[in-house]
């Protein structure tokens, strides 16, 4: 797939997760300038961020939250960084592995506690 800009609801997720990151430098990221490609993940909605660097590899999770899909099933979203500490992926996974049906419409929908209530 060809790279595209983030959809408004994806910008909302990214901004909310970046603002929740413990490292202050991430609050200054201009998410509207980022380009992504949809990942082939069975409808979960994960995104890969465009780069000129070949052979990028996962390094660490920067920030993670979750929201309820319209069927009530939690969907975990996380910003993943590569080994060079650059934004790598926006991971999206429903806890029951079904395809995601919607994206959150407000920052208040994104929670940072345990989606399983543990």
Secondary structure as UniProt FT lines:
FT   STRAND          4..5
FT   HELIX           8..20
FT   HELIX           24..28
FT   HELIX           31..33
FT   STRAND          35..38
FT   TURN            42..43
FT   STRAND          47..49
FT   STRAND          58..68
FT   TURN            70..71
FT   STRAND          74..82
FT   TURN            83..84
FT   STRAND          87..94
FT   TURN            95..96
FT   HELIX           107..109
FT   TURN            115..116
//
